[in-house]
Amino acid sequence: MESGDVIEVARDALMTLLLTAGPILAVGLGVGLTVAFIQALTQLQEMTLTFVPKIIAVFAVLLLAMPYMGQNMSALMLRISERIISGG
């Protein structure tokens, strides 16, 4: 296995990571910013108020995106195992 192959496998793994974790992180960021904006407007400074909407939103997106995430991860494993079988 040459250095170009290692870089290609690492790039493929990082892209899969971004595609898998990206939607969850984006929703968490969006909900966090929205709640922070609402708290700033209403001057309501309750610390637990920020966590509950984020947890619910991230959990909902996780449930909805689970088939997509599993498909991405299994496709990555298939590509890696094909490389192992072919010898590089």
Protein Blocks (a to p, Z undefined) as FASTA:
>chain_A
ZZklmmmmmmmmmmmmmmmmmmmmmmmmmmmmmmmmmmmmnopacfklmmmmmmmmmmmm
mmmmmmmmmmmmmmmmmmmmmmmmnoZZ
